[in-house]
Amino acid sequence: MRAHLTRRTIAFLFCLAWPLAACADLVVIVHPDNPVRAMTPREVSDLYLGRSRVFDTGDPATPLTAFIYEHPAESHLRETFFRALNGMPISRLNAYWARLRFSGEVLPPVVLADSRAVIDAVGRNRNAIGYVDAAAVSSAPVKIVLRLKE
C-alpha cells in the first residue's frame, strides 16, 4: 500500500513539474546588421507561410525563399514554433505547404538540421531569418526580433 502511495505522489509531482520543464522560449532571429528591430507574430507568420517576401523595412527576406530557415518536419521545435506563432497544428501546416508546392507558386523555407545550423546560416546573411530555442542564442552573432512562449 505504501509503495502505491509513493508512485501516486511521484506521478502527481511529475505532472506538476512537466509544464515548467517543457515551457521554453523560442526566438526569431535575424542578422545583426539587418535594420529590423522587432517583428510581430503576424509578420513572421506571413514570411514563414510564403505570404510575404520582404521585411517591414522593404529589404528582401526571401529571394527564392533561400534565406528563411526552419527545422526539420519531424522537429518538436518546428511544431512548437507554429503553434506558438499562429496556433497552426503541424498537420495543417503540412497540408498548406503540400498545396503550395503543388501549385509551384512558392517554395517552403529551407530546412536546416538544428538550431546551431540556423544560427550559423542567419549569422552569414543580412537578409536571413530563422527561429531557434532561446537557450541556443546566448552569445551568437544574431539579433532577436521576436520572442515566443511555448
PyMOL commands that set and color helices and strands:
alter all, ss='L'
color gray80, all
select helices_A, chain A and resi 2-22+41-48+63-65+76-86+90-103+115-124+134-136
alter helices_A, ss='H'
color red, helices_A
select strands_A, chain A and resi 25-30+69-70+110-111+129-133+143-149
alter strands_A, ss='S'
color yellow, strands_A
deselect
rebuild
show_as cartoon
